Amino acid sequence: MTLRLFLLRHGQTALSRANMFCGGRLDPPLTPDGEHMATAFAESYAHTPWEAIYASPLQRALRTAAPLARITGLTVHTREGLTEIDYGRWDGKSVAEVDTEYH
């Protein structure tokens, strides 16, 4: 038996769109484009034989997994270990700001 594992990053948030650090302490919502990304993935992979869906407990991850769960009838199982790393003082800062402040 072969195990196929799909790893999907959450859909777009305002912080990811702005290329800002956003770790596990921040949980911005998906943008409308991010919601569309999640729906497009679910529709594209609806006929894949899914066994389970896992996501971090962050809302951006759960909202990304939700369309696939609806289409497949599966429950999203949350796992703390899937939460993004903590960027500490970098959270909410742009790459340019981090470069300037911590270079």
DSSP file (Angstrom, degrees, kcal/mol; ACC not computed):
  #  RESIDUE AA STRUCTURE BP1 BP2  ACC     N-H-->O    O-->H-N    N-H-->O    O-->H-N    TCO  KAPPA ALPHA  PHI   PSI    X-CA   Y-CA   Z-CA
    1    1 A M              0   0    0      0, 0.0     2,-0.4     0, 0.0     0, 0.0   0.000 360.0 360.0 360.0 137.8    0.0    0.0    0.0
    2    2 A T        -     0   0    0      2,-0.0     2,-0.6     0, 0.0     0, 0.0  -0.868 360.0-145.1-104.9 134.1    1.2    3.5   -0.9
    3    3 A L        -     0   0    0     -2,-0.4     2,-0.5     2,-0.0     0, 0.0  -0.870  10.6-162.3 -98.0 125.2    0.6    6.5    1.3
    4    4 A R        -     0   0    0     -2,-0.6     2,-0.5     2,-0.0    -2,-0.0  -0.939   7.1-168.6-107.2 126.6    0.0    9.8   -0.4
    5    5 A L        -     0   0    0     -2,-0.5     2,-0.5     2,-0.0    -2,-0.0  -0.963   5.8-160.6-118.9 125.9    0.4   12.8    1.7
    6    6 A F        -     0   0    0     -2,-0.5     2,-0.6     2,-0.0    -2,-0.0  -0.927   3.0-164.2-106.8 125.5   -0.6   16.3    0.6
    7    7 A L        +     0   0    0     -2,-0.5     2,-0.5     2,-0.0    -2,-0.0  -0.951  12.8 179.4-110.1 120.1    0.9   19.2    2.4
    8    8 A L        -     0   0    0     -2,-0.6     2,-0.2     3,-0.0     3,-0.1  -0.978  20.1-141.4-126.3 125.6   -1.0   22.5    1.8
    9    9 A R        -     0   0    0     -2,-0.5    -2,-0.0     1,-0.1     0, 0.0  -0.520  40.1 -89.7 -79.1 153.5   -0.2   25.8    3.2
   10   10 A H        -     0   0    0     -2,-0.2    51,-0.1     1,-0.1    -1,-0.1  -0.112  49.7 -93.8 -59.4 159.9   -3.1   28.0    4.3
   11   11 A G        -     0   0    0     49,-0.5    23,-0.2     1,-0.2    -1,-0.1  -0.096  61.9 -59.5 -67.8 173.8   -4.6   30.4    1.8
   12   12 A Q        -     0   0    0     21,-0.1    19,-2.5    18,-0.1    22,-0.3  -0.243  51.6-174.2 -61.2 138.1   -3.6   34.0    1.5
   13   13 A T  B  >  -A   30   0A   0     17,-0.3     4,-2.5    -3,-0.1     5,-0.2  -0.787  42.4-103.2-118.4 169.5   -3.9   36.4    4.5
   14   14 A A  H  > S+     0   0    0     15,-0.6     4,-1.5    -2,-0.3     6,-0.1   0.876 123.7  49.8 -60.7 -35.8   -3.3   40.1    4.5
   15   15 A L  H  4>S+     0   0    0      2,-0.2     5,-2.7     1,-0.2    -1,-0.2   0.908 111.0  46.5 -72.3 -40.9    0.0   39.5    6.2
   16   16 A S  H >45S+     0   0    0      1,-0.2     3,-1.2     3,-0.2    -2,-0.2   0.887 110.9  54.0 -67.4 -35.2    1.2   36.8    3.7
   17   17 A R  H 3<5S+     0   0    0     -4,-2.5    -1,-0.2     1,-0.3    -2,-0.2   0.863 110.2  47.0 -62.9 -35.7    0.1   39.1    0.8
   18   18 A A  T 3<5S-     0   0    0     -4,-1.5    -1,-0.3    -5,-0.2    -2,-0.2   0.340 115.8-117.0 -88.5   6.2    2.3   41.9    2.3
   19   19 A N  T < 5 +     0   0    0     -3,-1.2    76,-1.1     1,-0.2     2,-0.3   0.922  63.7 150.9  57.9  47.3    5.2   39.4    2.8
   20   20 A M  B   < -B   94   0B   0     -5,-2.7     2,-0.3    74,-0.2    74,-0.3  -0.791  53.8-100.7-109.1 152.5    5.2   39.9    6.5
   21   21 A F        +     0   0    0     72,-2.9    71,-3.2    69,-0.4     2,-0.3  -0.534  42.4 174.4 -71.0 134.2    6.2   37.3    9.2
   22   22 A C        +     0   0    0     -2,-0.3    62,-0.1    69,-0.2    63,-0.1  -0.762   5.7 170.2-147.7  92.6    3.2   35.6   10.7
   23   23 A G    >   -     0   0    0     -2,-0.3     3,-0.9    65,-0.1    63,-0.3   0.019  54.3 -67.0 -90.9-160.1    3.8   32.8   13.1
   24   24 A G  T 3  S+     0   0    0     61,-1.4    62,-0.2    60,-0.4    61,-0.1   0.649 124.2  62.5 -69.5 -17.6    1.6   30.9   15.5
   25   25 A R  T 3  S+     0   0    0     60,-0.2     2,-0.3    63,-0.0    -1,-0.2   0.754  99.4  60.9 -80.1 -23.3    0.8   33.8   17.8
   26   26 A L    <   -     0   0    0     -3,-0.9    -4,-0.0     2,-0.0    66,-0.0  -0.794  58.9-178.6-102.1 145.9   -0.9   35.8   15.0
   27   27 A D        +     0   0    0     -2,-0.3    32,-0.1    31,-0.1    -3,-0.1  -0.445   7.3 178.2-143.6  68.1   -4.0   34.5   13.3
   28   28 A P        -     0   0    0      0, 0.0    32,-0.1     0, 0.0     3,-0.1  -0.374  33.8-108.3 -68.5 150.7   -5.2   36.8   10.6
   29   29 A P        -     0   0    0      0, 0.0   -15,-0.6     0, 0.0     2,-0.1  -0.273  38.7 -90.6 -72.1 163.7   -8.2   35.7    8.6
   30   30 A L  B     -A   13   0A   0    -17,-0.2   -17,-0.3    29,-0.1   -18,-0.1  -0.465  39.5-124.5 -68.7 145.9   -8.0   34.6    5.0
   31   31 A T     >  -     0   0    0    -19,-2.5     4,-2.4    -2,-0.1     5,-0.2  -0.371  34.7 -97.3 -76.4 169.3   -8.5   37.3    2.4
   32   32 A P  H  > S+     0   0    0      0, 0.0     4,-2.2     0, 0.0     5,-0.1   0.895 131.3  51.9 -55.2 -38.3  -11.2   36.8   -0.2
   33   33 A D  H  > S+     0   0    0      2,-0.2     4,-2.5     1,-0.2     5,-0.1   0.893 107.3  52.5 -63.9 -38.2   -8.4   35.5   -2.5
   34   34 A G  H  > S+     0   0    0    -22,-0.3     4,-2.1     2,-0.2    -1,-0.2   0.895 108.5  49.4 -63.7 -40.7   -7.4   33.1    0.3
   35   35 A E  H  X S+     0   0    0     -4,-2.4     4,-2.2     2,-0.2    -1,-0.2   0.904 110.9  50.6 -62.6 -41.4  -10.9   31.8    0.5
   36   36 A H  H  X S+     0   0    0     -4,-2.2     4,-3.0    -5,-0.2    -2,-0.2   0.904 107.5  53.5 -63.5 -41.4  -11.0   31.4   -3.2
   37   37 A M  H  X S+     0   0    0     -4,-2.5     4,-2.4     1,-0.2    -1,-0.2   0.924 109.4  48.5 -58.1 -45.0   -7.6   29.5   -3.1
   38   38 A A  H  X S+     0   0    0     -4,-2.1     4,-2.2     1,-0.2    -1,-0.2   0.912 113.8  45.8 -63.2 -43.5   -9.1   27.1   -0.5
   39   39 A T  H  X S+     0   0    0     -4,-2.2     4,-2.6     2,-0.2     5,-0.2   0.908 111.3  52.3 -66.4 -42.3  -12.2   26.5   -2.6
   40   40 A A  H  X S+     0   0    0     -4,-3.0     4,-2.3     2,-0.2    -2,-0.2   0.904 110.1  48.8 -62.3 -41.1  -10.2   26.0   -5.8
   41   41 A F  H  X S+     0   0    0     -4,-2.4     4,-2.1    -5,-0.2    -1,-0.2   0.953 111.7  49.3 -62.0 -48.2   -8.0   23.4   -4.1
   42   42 A A  H  < S+     0   0    0     -4,-2.2     4,-0.2     1,-0.2    -2,-0.2   0.905 113.3  46.2 -58.5 -43.6  -11.0   21.5   -2.7
   43   43 A E  H >< S+     0   0    0     -4,-2.6     3,-0.7     1,-0.2     4,-0.2   0.885 112.8  50.0 -67.5 -38.2  -12.8   21.5   -6.1
   44   44 A S  H 3< S+     0   0    0     -4,-2.3     3,-0.2     1,-0.2    -1,-0.2   0.827 121.3  33.7 -69.4 -31.3   -9.6   20.4   -7.9
   45   45 A Y  T >< S+     0   0    0     -4,-2.1     3,-1.5    -5,-0.2    -1,-0.2   0.139  81.8 113.8-111.6  18.2   -8.9   17.5   -5.5
   46   46 A A  T <  S+     0   0    0     -3,-0.7     4,-0.2     1,-0.3    -1,-0.2   0.811  79.1  49.0 -60.2 -31.8  -12.5   16.6   -4.7
   47   47 A H  T 3  S+     0   0    0     -4,-0.2    -1,-0.3    -3,-0.2    -2,-0.1   0.384  82.9 111.0 -94.7   4.8  -12.2   13.2   -6.4
   48   48 A T  S <  S-     0   0    0     -3,-1.5     2,-1.5     1,-0.1    -3,-0.0  -0.605  82.3-112.0 -72.6 137.0   -9.0   12.3   -4.7
   49   49 A P        -     0   0    0      0, 0.0     2,-0.3     0, 0.0    -1,-0.1  -0.561  42.3-166.0 -75.7  92.9   -9.6    9.4   -2.3
   50   50 A W        -     0   0    0     -2,-1.5     3,-0.1    -4,-0.2    -4,-0.0  -0.573  22.0-178.3 -82.5 139.4   -9.1   11.2    1.1
   51   51 A E        -     0   0    0      1,-0.4     2,-0.3    -2,-0.3    -1,-0.1   0.741  69.7 -12.9-100.2 -36.6   -8.6    9.3    4.3
   52   52 A A        -     0   0    0     22,-0.1     2,-0.4     2,-0.0    -1,-0.4  -0.985  52.8-138.7-161.5 159.6   -8.3   12.2    6.7
   53   53 A I  E     -c   76   0C   0     22,-0.7    24,-3.1    -2,-0.3     2,-0.4  -0.998  21.3-174.7-128.6 127.3   -7.8   16.0    6.8
   54   54 A Y  E     +c   77   0C   0     -2,-0.4     2,-0.3    22,-0.2    24,-0.2  -0.933   8.4 164.5-122.0 145.8   -5.5   17.5    9.5
   55   55 A A  E     -c   78   0C   0     22,-2.3    24,-2.1    -2,-0.4    27,-0.2  -0.980  40.2 -98.5-151.3 160.1   -4.8   21.2   10.2
   56   56 A S        -     0   0    0     26,-0.3    24,-0.2    -2,-0.3     6,-0.1  -0.359  42.8-109.7 -70.1 164.2   -3.4   23.4   12.8
   57   57 A P  S    S+     0   0    0      0, 0.0     2,-0.1     0, 0.0    -1,-0.1   0.478  83.3 116.0 -78.0   0.4   -5.9   25.0   15.2
   58   58 A L  S >> S-     0   0    0      1,-0.1     4,-2.4    22,-0.1     3,-0.7  -0.459  73.7-126.9 -69.1 141.6   -5.3   28.4   13.6
   59   59 A Q  H 3> S+     0   0    0      1,-0.3     4,-3.0     2,-0.2     5,-0.3   0.840 107.8  58.8 -59.8 -35.1   -8.3   29.8   11.9
   60   60 A R  H 3> S+     0   0    0      1,-0.2     4,-1.0     2,-0.2   -49,-0.5   0.871 110.5  43.1 -64.4 -34.1   -6.4   30.5    8.7
   61   61 A A  H <> S+     0   0    0     -3,-0.7     4,-2.0     2,-0.2    -2,-0.2   0.905 114.9  48.7 -75.0 -43.1   -5.6   26.7    8.5
   62   62 A L  H  X S+     0   0    0     -4,-2.4     4,-1.7     1,-0.2    -2,-0.2   0.896 110.9  50.4 -64.6 -40.1   -9.1   25.6    9.5
   63   63 A R  H  < S+     0   0    0     -4,-3.0    -1,-0.2     1,-0.2    -2,-0.2   0.821 110.2  51.3 -67.2 -30.1  -10.7   28.0    6.9
   64   64 A T  H  < S+     0   0    0     -4,-1.0     4,-0.4    -5,-0.3    -2,-0.2   0.876 114.2  43.0 -72.1 -37.4   -8.4   26.6    4.2
   65   65 A A  H  X S+     0   0    0     -4,-2.0     4,-2.2     1,-0.2     3,-0.3   0.738  95.6  81.9 -78.9 -23.7   -9.3   23.0    5.1
   66   66 A A  H  X S+     0   0    0     -4,-1.7     4,-2.5     1,-0.2     5,-0.2   0.858  86.8  51.3 -56.8 -45.1  -13.0   23.7    5.4
   67   67 A P  H  > S+     0   0    0      0, 0.0     4,-2.4     0, 0.0    -1,-0.2   0.904 112.0  47.7 -62.5 -38.3  -14.0   23.5    1.7
   68   68 A L  H  > S+     0   0    0     -4,-0.4     4,-2.5    -3,-0.3     6,-0.3   0.906 111.2  51.3 -66.6 -40.1  -12.3   20.2    1.3
   69   69 A A  H  X>S+     0   0    0     -4,-2.2     4,-2.0     2,-0.2     5,-0.7   0.915 110.8  48.7 -62.1 -42.4  -14.0   18.8    4.4
   70   70 A R  H  <5S+     0   0    0     -4,-2.5    -2,-0.2     1,-0.2    -1,-0.2   0.933 113.8  45.7 -61.6 -46.1  -17.4   20.0    3.1
   71   71 A I  H  <5S+     0   0    0     -4,-2.4    -2,-0.2     1,-0.2    -1,-0.2   0.885 121.8  36.0 -67.1 -38.9  -16.8   18.4   -0.3
   72   72 A T  H  <5S-     0   0    0     -4,-2.5    -1,-0.2    -5,-0.2    -2,-0.2   0.645 101.3-126.2 -90.5 -15.9  -15.5   15.1    1.1
   73   73 A G  T  <5 +     0   0    0     -4,-2.0     2,-0.2     1,-0.3    -3,-0.2   0.623  64.8 135.7  77.8  12.4  -17.7   14.8    4.1
   74   74 A L      < -     0   0    0     -5,-0.7     2,-0.3    -6,-0.3    -1,-0.3  -0.542  55.6-119.0 -91.9 159.7  -14.6   14.4    6.3
   75   75 A T        -     0   0    0     -2,-0.2   -22,-0.7    -3,-0.1     2,-0.6  -0.755  24.1-122.2 -93.1 142.2  -13.9   16.1    9.6
   76   76 A V  E     -c   53   0C   0     -2,-0.3     2,-0.5   -24,-0.1   -22,-0.2  -0.779  24.8-151.5 -84.7 122.1  -10.9   18.3   10.0
   77   77 A H  E     -c   54   0C   0    -24,-3.1   -22,-2.3    -2,-0.6     2,-0.3  -0.834  10.7-141.1 -94.8 126.2   -8.7   17.0   12.8
   78   78 A T  E     -c   55   0C   0     -2,-0.5     2,-0.4   -24,-0.2   -22,-0.2  -0.677  17.7-174.6 -91.6 144.0   -6.6   19.7   14.6
   79   79 A R    >   -     0   0    0    -24,-2.1     3,-1.8    -2,-0.3     4,-0.2  -0.976  22.1-150.7-137.4 120.4   -3.1   19.1   15.7
   80   80 A E  G >  S+     0   0    0     -2,-0.4     3,-2.2     1,-0.3    -1,-0.1   0.851  95.9  68.2 -55.6 -36.1   -1.1   21.6   17.7
   81   81 A G  G 3  S+     0   0    0      1,-0.3    -1,-0.3    -3,-0.1   -25,-0.1   0.617  91.9  60.4 -63.7 -12.6    2.1   20.3   16.1
   82   82 A L  G <  S+     0   0    0     -3,-1.8   -26,-0.3   -27,-0.2    -1,-0.3   0.462  78.2 116.7 -92.2  -2.6    1.0   21.7   12.8
   83   83 A T  S <  S-     0   0    0     -3,-2.2   -59,-0.1    -4,-0.2     3,-0.1  -0.392  75.6-102.5 -66.6 141.8    1.0   25.3   14.1
   84   84 A E        -     0   0    0    -61,-0.1   -60,-0.4     1,-0.1    -1,-0.1  -0.185  45.7 -90.5 -61.1 157.1    3.4   27.6   12.4
   85   85 A I        -     0   0    0    -62,-0.2   -61,-1.4     1,-0.1     2,-0.6  -0.177  40.9-105.3 -64.4 163.0    6.6   28.5   14.3
   86   86 A D        -     0   0    0    -63,-0.3     3,-0.1   -62,-0.2    -1,-0.1  -0.833  25.3-165.9 -92.1 119.5    6.7   31.5   16.6
   87   87 A Y    >   -     0   0    0     -2,-0.6     3,-2.1     1,-0.3    -1,-0.1   0.444  21.4-160.7 -85.6   0.3    8.7   34.3   14.9
   88   88 A G  G >  S+     0   0    0      1,-0.3     3,-1.6     2,-0.2    -1,-0.3  -0.329  71.6   3.7  59.5-128.8    8.9   36.2   18.2
   89   89 A R  G 3  S+     0   0    0      1,-0.3    -1,-0.3    -3,-0.1    -2,-0.1   0.652 128.0  65.6 -66.0 -15.0    9.7   39.9   17.7
   90   90 A W  G X  S+     0   0    0     -3,-2.1     3,-2.4     2,-0.1   -69,-0.4   0.738  72.9 115.7 -78.7 -21.7    9.6   39.4   13.9
   91   91 A D  T <  S+     0   0    0     -3,-1.6   -69,-0.2     1,-0.3     3,-0.1  -0.216  84.8  11.3 -53.3 131.3    5.8   38.6   14.0
   92   92 A G  T 3  S+     0   0    0    -71,-3.2     2,-0.3     1,-0.3    -1,-0.3   0.462 104.5 114.6  81.1   2.5    3.8   41.2   12.1
   93   93 A K    <   -     0   0    0     -3,-2.4   -72,-2.9   -72,-0.2    -1,-0.3  -0.764  65.1-118.5-105.7 151.8    6.9   42.8   10.6
   94   94 A S  B  >  -B   20   0B   0     -2,-0.3     4,-2.4   -74,-0.3   -74,-0.2  -0.347  29.3-108.4 -78.0 165.5    7.9   42.9    6.9
   95   95 A V  H  > S+     0   0    0    -76,-1.1     4,-2.4     1,-0.2     5,-0.2   0.895 122.0  52.5 -60.2 -40.5   11.1   41.3    5.6
   96   96 A A  H  > S+     0   0    0      2,-0.2     4,-2.3     1,-0.2    -1,-0.2   0.906 108.5  49.6 -64.2 -42.0   12.5   44.8    5.1
   97   97 A E  H  > S+     0   0    0      2,-0.2     4,-3.0     1,-0.2     5,-0.3   0.927 111.9  47.8 -63.0 -44.2   11.7   45.8    8.7
   98   98 A V  H  X S+     0   0    0     -4,-2.4     4,-2.7     1,-0.2    -2,-0.2   0.908 111.2  51.4 -62.9 -41.5   13.4   42.7   10.0
   99   99 A D  H  X S+     0   0    0     -4,-2.4     4,-0.9    -5,-0.2    -1,-0.2   0.907 114.7  43.2 -61.5 -42.1   16.4   43.3    7.8
  100  100 A T  H  < S+     0   0    0     -4,-2.3    -2,-0.2     2,-0.2    -1,-0.2   0.925 121.9  37.2 -69.1 -45.9   16.7   46.9    9.1
  101  101 A E  H  < S+     0   0    0     -4,-3.0    -2,-0.2     1,-0.2    -3,-0.2   0.783 131.6  23.4 -80.5 -29.6   16.1   46.1   12.8
  102  102 A Y  H  <        0   0    0     -4,-2.7    -1,-0.2    -5,-0.3    -3,-0.2   0.245 360.0 360.0-125.3  13.2   17.9   42.8   13.1
  103  103 A H     <        0   0    0     -4,-0.9    -1,-0.1    -5,-0.2    -4,-0.1   0.515 360.0 360.0 -58.0 360.0   20.5   42.6   10.4
